[in-house]
Amino acid sequence: MYIKGRYIVSACALLFIQHVAAAGMDCTKASNVVEKTICANTGLYELDTQMGEVYRQLMKASVETRPQLKGTQRLWLKTRNECAEDISCLDQRYRERLKSLQAQWTEAVAHQPTGVDKEVLDDLQKRIQIASQNDPEFALERTLASLSIKSPETLFSAEPDADQFSDKTHFPKAIPKGVSRSEWEALSATDFDADTALGRTSFTLLDLDGDGQRDLIVETYTGGTGLYTFVETFRRDGDKFARRTPSSDGESIGGSLYSTNDRGANQSVNWISIRGKLYAAYRAGSYGVDRVYLLSPLQINHDVPIIEVRYDYQLRVPLTQHKEDNQKTFKLGPTVHRSLTQALAHVTENQSEASEQGTPICPIPPTATDPEEYYSYGAGYYAIESVADFPVIIGKECHLGRLNNWFGAYSAKDGLYAQMTLRKPGSEESERSYEVKGRRHLAGVSTSIGKFEENDDN
């Protein structure tokens, strides 16, 4: 994933990568063509450093598997050496091995859900079901809000750079309001340069482990096509704050607790307390479903408790539609309105996304020059979610229809805001769009333990 010219790897991918000089190959002892090639190439040398650090940390974290790990590393070195002076080959070998070791390390050190976590899931499921009896639209939101952490918090922001065109910010030079002297001394002893260098940064002091001392949440907005924000946590550790994961060389967000995507996703986080445990309840929405991942805020998360809330919708096409400028309106004719309404009957909770059809959506005429375009509406757009493709019959003509929405985004005033787009296959007529509204009600709640998945491209 690229953000503002930087390459950011997935969460946990940079957890133990330190400064290049800290653990790199000793090039004064390079004894073969492969080692000499690595030492002569900055990129390969950095990859060797990164892999060596993750390998050492994995050896510490997984004592039982050390013999097997040593064996696989020796085998990998043989395959690496087959590349000889081929830089591209070496680069690929290192990246593949680094990815494998990082995955093994994550498995070895990640927090494993306990019996309490499973009790929390059962408790949440019951609370949501009870809340749905009075509010079937917002049972999840009301439940999470009722569990919000009650301990006091203090929020302050990093200061902008003197260069008005710079994205870099700086940790405050003066003690912010609401920060105690002890907290300020601990904050001053902690290095936040890697976070603030990437964009607008805010800091929240909040007790995340119930020990009576406030910990730290660091939120960094990096922008990019997805308007990304990365969040990492720091535990209060005596006279300083200790990052949940060790930072990397200038790219600390690689080990973030979570990230949110404000264009091309529908995500939010509630900090909740239940059964004596604190969680970052990370909600990822899409059409017909909200998934909430319960993240332990100061630990590595891999397999986590998950609540899934499913919805059914009552969809309708408003008679009064807005024009493209969103200022003027127009009314649909009865024939078109009836056709659009009938087409919505094709959309059910089982059609969660548009896909290739086994049969054409619209009949293929003998004169068709491109029969394939009758099977699917076509490519979608990353910022909106394609729900389903279906036929729309207006008069005697068949049009390809698609229902889009903004990943289940929902409000009390407007409900689900969606859009039906139409195009006529085999024609150069421009696409037409119509507003679709929907009200939802809770259809089911289920629980599971599974892998934490945030942004699909992470």
C-alpha positions in Angstrom: 0.0 0.0 0.0 1.4 3.4 -1.0 0.7 6.5 1.1 2.2 9.9 0.2 5.2 8.4 -1.5 5.9 5.9 1.4 5.6 2.2 1.3 3.7 0.9 4.3 3.6 -2.8 4.9 0.9 -4.6 6.9 0.4 -4.4 10.6 3.0 -6.6 12.4 5.2 -6.6 9.3 7.8 -4.1 10.8 7.6 -5.0 14.5 11.2 -5.8 15.0 13.0 -4.0 12.2 15.6 -1.7 13.8 18.1 0.7 12.4 20.1 -0.8 9.6 23.4 -0.6 11.4 22.1 -2.4 14.5 22.1 -6.0 13.2 23.3 -6.1 9.6 25.7 -8.5 8.1 29.4 -7.9 8.9 30.6 -7.0 5.5 34.3 -7.1 6.5 33.8 -10.9 6.7 31.9 -11.3 3.4 33.4 -14.5 2.0 31.4 -15.4 -1.1 29.9 -13.8 -4.1 26.4 -13.7 -2.6 27.5 -11.9 0.6 29.6 -9.5 -1.4 26.6 -8.7 -3.6 24.4 -8.1 -0.6 27.0 -5.8 1.0 27.4 -3.8 -2.2 23.6 -3.2 -2.5 21.9 -0.9 0.1 18.4 -2.4 -0.5 19.6 -6.0 -0.1 21.7 -5.1 3.0 18.6 -3.6 4.6 16.5 -6.7 3.8 19.3 -8.9 5.3 19.2 -6.7 8.5 15.4 -6.8 8.8 15.3 -10.6 8.3 18.1 -11.2 10.8 16.3 -9.1 13.4 13.0 -10.9 13.0 14.8 -14.3 12.9 16.5 -13.5 16.3 13.3 -12.4 17.9 11.5 -15.5 16.6 14.2 -17.7 18.1 13.6 -16.0 21.5 9.8 -16.2 21.3 9.4 -19.8 20.1 11.9 -22.0 22.1 10.1 -25.2 21.2 10.5 -24.7 17.4 14.1 -23.6 17.4 15.5 -26.8 15.9 13.0 -26.7 13.0 13.5 -22.9 12.6 17.3 -23.4 12.3 16.7 -26.2 9.7 14.4 -24.1 7.5 16.8 -21.2 7.7 19.7 -23.3 6.5 17.6 -24.6 3.6 16.6 -21.0 2.8 20.3 -19.9 2.7 21.0 -22.6 0.1 18.2 -21.3 -2.1 19.4 -17.7 -1.5 22.9 -18.6 -2.6 21.6 -20.1 -5.9 20.9 -16.5 -6.9 24.6 -15.7 -6.9 24.9 -12.1 -8.2 21.3 -11.8 -9.4 20.0 -8.8 -7.4 16.4 -9.3 -8.5 16.5 -13.0 -7.4 18.1 -12.1 -4.1 15.5 -9.4 -3.4 12.7 -11.8 -4.1 14.2 -14.5 -1.9 14.6 -12.1 1.0 11.1 -10.7 0.8 9.6 -14.2 0.7 11.6 -15.3 3.7 10.9 -12.1 5.6 7.2 -12.4 5.1 7.3 -16.0 6.3 9.3 -15.2 9.4 7.1 -12.3 10.3 4.0 -14.5 10.1 5.6 -17.1 12.3 6.6 -14.4 14.8 3.1 -13.0 14.9 1.7 -16.5 15.7 4.3 -17.0 18.4 3.8 -13.7 20.4 0.2 -12.8 19.6 -2.4 -12.6 22.4 -4.5 -15.8 22.4 -8.2 -15.4 23.3 -9.0 -16.8 26.7 -12.1 -18.1 28.4 -12.9 -14.5 29.6 -12.8 -13.3 26.0 -15.4 -16.0 25.0 -17.6 -15.0 28.0 -17.3 -11.4 26.7 -18.6 -12.5 23.3 -21.6 -14.3 24.9 -22.3 -11.2 27.0 -22.1 -8.9 24.0 -24.3 -11.1 21.9 -27.1 -11.1 24.5 -26.8 -7.3 25.1 -27.2 -6.6 21.3 -30.1 -9.0 21.0 -31.9 -7.4 24.0 -31.2 -3.9 22.6 -32.6 -4.9 19.3 -36.0 -5.5 20.8 -36.4 -1.7 21.3 -34.1 -0.5 18.6 -33.6 -3.0 15.7 -31.7 -0.4 13.7 -29.0 0.7 16.1 -28.7 -2.1 18.6 -25.0 -2.5 18.0 -24.2 1.2 18.3 -26.2 1.6 21.5 -24.6 -1.5 23.1 -21.0 -0.3 22.3 -21.8 3.2 23.5 -23.1 1.8 26.8 -19.8 0.0 27.4 -17.5 3.0 26.7 -14.5 3.4 29.0 -15.4 5.7 31.8 -12.0 6.6 33.1 -10.8 10.2 32.5 -9.0 11.0 29.3 -6.9 13.9 28.0 -6.5 14.7 24.3 -3.9 17.0 22.7 -2.3 17.4 19.3 1.1 17.6 17.7 2.2 21.1 16.6 2.5 21.9 12.8 5.8 22.2 11.1 7.2 25.7 10.5 7.0 25.0 6.8 3.3 25.4 5.9 3.7 22.9 3.0 5.1 20.1 5.2 3.1 17.2 6.4 5.4 16.7 9.4 4.3 17.7 12.8 6.2 17.9 16.2 5.5 16.8 19.7 4.4 19.8 21.8 7.2 21.8 23.6 5.0 22.9 26.5 2.9 20.7 28.8 -0.7 20.4 27.4 -3.7 21.2 29.6 -4.8 18.1 31.6 -1.5 16.4 31.5 0.1 15.7 34.9 3.7 16.6 35.7 4.6 12.9 36.0 2.9 12.1 32.6 4.7 15.0 30.9 8.1 13.8 32.1 7.3 10.3 30.8 6.0 11.7 27.5 9.2 13.8 27.1 11.3 10.7 27.7 9.5 8.9 24.8 10.5 9.3 21.1 7.5 10.1 18.9 9.4 11.4 15.8 8.5 8.4 13.7 4.8 9.1 14.2 4.7 12.8 13.9 6.8 12.8 10.7 4.1 11.1 8.8 1.3 13.6 9.2 -1.2 15.2 11.6 -0.9 13.4 15.0 -3.0 13.4 18.1 -2.4 11.9 21.5 -4.9 10.6 24.0 -4.0 9.7 27.6 -6.3 6.9 28.9 -5.9 4.0 31.2 -6.0 1.0 28.9 -5.0 -1.8 31.3 -6.8 -0.8 34.6 -3.6 -0.3 36.6 -4.5 3.3 37.6 -1.9 4.9 35.3 -3.0 6.4 32.0 -1.5 4.9 28.9 -1.2 6.6 25.5 -3.1 6.3 22.2 -1.3 7.9 19.2 -3.4 8.6 16.1 -1.6 9.6 12.9 -3.4 10.8 9.8 -1.4 10.0 6.6 -4.0 10.7 3.9 -3.4 9.0 0.6 -6.1 7.7 -1.7 -7.9 6.0 1.2 -7.5 8.9 3.7 -5.8 6.6 6.1 -5.4 7.0 9.8 -3.1 4.7 11.9 -3.4 4.2 15.6 -0.8 2.8 17.9 -0.7 2.4 21.7 1.9 2.9 24.4 1.9 1.4 27.9 2.9 3.6 30.8 6.1 2.0 31.9 7.6 3.8 34.9 9.3 7.0 33.7 8.4 6.6 30.1 5.8 5.2 27.7 6.7 1.9 25.9 5.3 1.3 22.5 3.0 -1.8 22.2 5.4 -2.9 19.4 9.0 -1.8 18.9 9.2 0.9 16.3 11.0 0.6 13.0 13.4 3.0 11.4 11.1 5.9 10.7 8.1 3.8 9.8 6.5 3.1 13.1 2.9 2.9 11.7 3.9 -0.5 10.2 3.1 -2.0 13.6 -0.1 -0.1 14.3 -2.8 -1.5 16.5 -5.3 -0.7 13.7 -5.9 1.6 10.8 -9.0 3.2 9.3 -9.8 4.0 5.7 -12.1 6.9 5.3 -12.5 6.5 1.5 -13.4 3.0 0.3 -14.5 1.6 3.7 -16.8 2.2 6.6 -14.9 1.7 9.9 -15.1 3.0 13.4 -13.7 2.2 16.9 -15.2 2.2 20.4 -13.0 1.9 23.4 -15.0 -0.4 25.7 -14.8 -2.1 29.1 -16.7 -5.3 29.8 -16.2 -8.1 32.4 -13.1 -6.3 33.7 -11.3 -6.3 30.3 -10.7 -3.3 28.0 -10.9 -3.6 24.2 -10.7 -1.5 21.1 -13.9 -2.6 19.4 -13.0 -2.2 15.7 -16.2 -2.1 13.5 -15.9 -2.8 9.8 -19.1 -2.3 8.0 -20.5 -3.5 4.6 -23.9 -4.0 3.0 -25.9 -6.2 5.3 -23.3 -6.8 8.0 -21.2 -5.2 10.7 -18.2 -7.1 12.0 -16.7 -6.0 15.3 -13.2 -7.2 16.2 -12.3 -7.0 19.9 -8.6 -5.9 20.0 -6.5 -6.1 23.2 -5.1 -2.5 23.2 -1.7 -3.2 24.5 -0.9 -6.6 22.9 -0.2 -8.1 19.5 -3.5 -9.3 18.0 -4.0 -12.1 15.5 -6.9 -14.4 16.4 -9.4 -12.2 18.2 -13.1 -12.3 19.4 -15.5 -11.3 16.7 -19.1 -10.2 16.8 -21.1 -10.2 13.5 -24.4 -8.4 13.3 -26.4 -9.0 10.1 -29.2 -6.8 8.8 -32.1 -7.0 6.4 -33.2 -3.9 4.5 -36.5 -2.5 3.2 -35.3 -0.7 0.1 -37.3 1.9 -1.9 -36.7 4.2 -4.8 -37.9 7.8 -3.8 -40.2 9.4 -6.3 -38.3 12.7 -5.9 -34.7 12.4 -7.1 -31.8 14.9 -6.9 -30.0 16.0 -10.0 -26.2 15.7 -10.3 -25.6 19.1 -8.7 -27.6 17.8 -5.7 -29.5 21.1 -5.6 -32.4 20.7 -8.0 -34.8 17.8 -7.9 -37.1 16.0 -10.4 -39.9 13.4 -10.1 -39.7 10.0 -11.7 -42.4 9.0 -14.1 -44.7 6.2 -13.0 -43.3 3.6 -15.6 -39.7 4.2 -14.6 -40.5 4.3 -10.9 -42.4 1.0 -11.1 -39.5 -0.6 -13.1 -36.9 0.5 -10.7 -38.9 -0.7 -7.7 -39.5 -4.1 -9.3 -35.8 -4.4 -10.0 -34.9 -4.0 -6.3 -36.7 -7.3 -5.7 -33.6 -9.0 -7.1 -31.5 -7.7 -4.2 -31.6 -9.9 -1.1 -29.4 -10.3 1.9 -27.8 -13.3 0.1 -26.5 -11.1 -2.7 -23.7 -9.3 -0.8 -21.6 -8.4 -3.8 -21.7 -8.1 -7.6 -20.2 -11.1 -9.4 -19.9 -12.7 -12.7 -23.2 -14.2 -13.8 -23.5 -17.7 -15.2 -26.2 -16.5 -17.6 -26.6 -13.1 -19.2 -28.5 -10.5 -17.2 -30.1 -9.2 -20.4 -30.9 -11.3 -23.5 -28.1 -11.2 -26.0 -29.4 -10.1 -29.4 -28.0 -11.7 -32.6 -26.5 -8.3 -33.6 -24.5 -7.9 -30.4 -20.8 -7.1 -31.0 -19.6 -7.9 -27.5 -21.8 -10.6 -25.8 -19.7 -10.5 -22.6 -21.0 -7.1 -21.6 -24.5 -8.6 -21.2 -23.3 -10.8 -18.2 -22.1 -8.1 -15.9 -22.5 -4.4 -15.2 -18.8 -3.9 -15.5 -15.9 -2.7 -13.3 -16.8 -0.9 -10.0 -15.2 2.0 -8.2 -13.1 1.4 -5.1 -14.8 4.2 -3.0 -18.2 2.5 -3.2 -19.4 -1.1 -2.6 -21.1 -2.9 -5.4 -23.9 -5.0 -4.0 -25.6 -6.8 -6.9 -26.2 -6.7 -10.6 -29.7 -7.4 -12.0 -32.0 -6.6 -15.0 -34.1 -3.5 -15.1 -37.0 -3.7 -17.6 -38.3 -0.3 -18.7 -41.0 -0.7 -21.3 -39.7 -3.5 -23.5 -36.0 -2.7 -23.1 -33.6 -4.5 -20.8 -31.1 -2.5 -18.9 -28.2 -3.7 -16.8 -28.7 -2.4 -13.2 -26.3 -2.3 -10.3 -27.0 -1.4 -6.6 -24.2 0.4 -4.9 -23.8 1.7 -1.4 -21.1 3.2 0.9 -20.2 0.0 2.7 -23.3 -0.1 4.8 -23.0 3.6 6.0 -26.2 4.3 7.9 -27.8 7.2 9.7 -30.9 7.7 11.8 -32.2 10.5 9.5 -31.5 8.9 6.1 -31.1 5.2 6.8 -29.1 3.4 4.1 -28.1 5.8 1.3 -27.6 3.7 -1.9 -27.6 4.2 -5.6 -28.9 2.3 -8.5 -27.0 2.8 -11.8 -28.4 1.7 -15.2 -26.8 1.2 -18.5 -28.1 -0.2 -21.8 -25.9 -3.0 -23.1 -24.7 -2.6 -26.7 -25.5 1.2 -26.6 -23.4 4.3 -26.2 -26.0 5.9 -24.0 -24.6 7.4 -20.8 -25.1 5.8 -17.5 -28.1 6.9 -15.4 -28.1 7.0 -11.6 -31.0 6.9 -9.1 -31.1 7.3 -5.4 -32.2 4.3 -3.3 -33.1 4.6 0.4 -33.3 1.7 2.9 -34.2 1.1 6.5 -32.6 -1.8 8.2 -33.5 -4.1 11.1 -31.3 -6.6 12.9 -31.6 -10.1 11.4 -29.0 -12.0 13.5 -26.0 -11.9 15.8 -23.2 -14.5 15.8 -19.8 -14.8 17.5 -16.5 -16.4 16.5 -12.8 -16.4 17.1 -10.9 -15.4 13.9 -8.1 -13.4 12.3 -8.3 -9.6 12.6 -8.8 -8.1 9.1 -8.9 -4.4 8.7 -8.2 -2.9 5.2 -8.3 -5.5 2.4 -5.1 -3.9 0.9 -3.1 -4.1 4.1 
